[in-house]
Amino acid sequence: MRMAIVTGALALALAACGGTGGAKASMVKACTDAGEEQAMCTCIADGLEKNLDAKTFNTVAKAMEQGEQEGGAAIEALPAEEQAKIMGAMMSVGMTCAFGGE
């Protein structure tokens, strides 16, 4: 069940999606490769970069690069506290970007 929630959050981030250097660019690329618009992907990446510390942001970027199944497994392997931090940021940023804000 937890895997489905984590995978769903990653999918939301991809569906709603420009952090630190290469990580941010790879996050945006993973999002646009999934078929989402550049502006939405950039909004999500910018929001996650602002809401997560650099280490956690890089972890999320790597998970997004790996795709839904492998990325979800990587996030699920993290401690529950870290997963909660990621989920909270993804939900908040996803909603903000979906409704046209940053």
Stockholm file with secondary structure:
# STOCKHOLM 1.0

chainA/1-102         MRMAIVTGALALALAACGGTGGAKASMVKACTDAGEEQAMCTCIADGLEKNLDAKTFNTVAKAMEQGEQEGGAAIEALPAEEQAKIMGAMMSVGMTCAFGGE
#=GR chainA/1-102 SS CHHHHHHHHHHHHHHHCCCCTHHHHHHHHHHHHTTCCHHHHHHHHHHHHHHSCHHHHHHHHHHHHHCHHHHHHHHHTSCHHHHHHHHHHHHHHHHHHHTTCC
#=GC SS_cons         CHHHHHHHHHHHHHHHCCCCTHHHHHHHHHHHHTTCCHHHHHHHHHHHHHHSCHHHHHHHHHHHHHCHHHHHHHHHTSCHHHHHHHHHHHHHHHHHHHTTCC
//
